[in-house]
Amino acid sequence: MNRRQFLAVSALSIPLSGCLDTEGGDTAGTNSPTEAATEPVRATTSETKTETPPTDGATPACWPSMCEGTKLVEVSVAHGFSGELVFQPGCRDEAVSIQSGKSVQIDRKADAETCEVRLSINGERAFTEKIEEYESLTLRIDANGNVESTWVAL
């Protein structure tokens, strides 16, 4: 079943590749390759800035931002990780050391709160990013110290 779904998605995406201009100029509704390369791309699990409030983290009172009490960032470390991991949320006055098999979650203290987060593994910067008022971030660190990020945007 999964193979059929993959083939169907692949077949639908092939015609879209002809819509891009390979000369580097703009075509209708697309950016040039040099513009696209300078902007960081975040893979999100929902569409950004929809017309109606989604059910995950937003209410009409604070939409299109995420409300107070919703997840801002979560960091989880796999069992078997043996290094030193330090998580520093810029919006809080603390640095947190996270051990193997443990996780830490920080919720918003106010509607539309933003936060720059830093993650260091064995004294070296492994991840730095700003979480906007309409985003939520989950970081997973595997046993080898690799960082995987999952973004949710309203």
ABEGO torsion letter per residue (X at the ends): XAAAAAAAAAAAAAAAAAABBAAGBBBBGBBBAAAAAABBBBBBABBBGBABBBABGBBAAAOABBBBGBBABBBBBBBGBABBBBBBBAABBBBBBBBBGBBBBBBBABBGBBBBBBBBBGGBBABBBBBBAABBBBBBBBAAGBBBBBBBBX
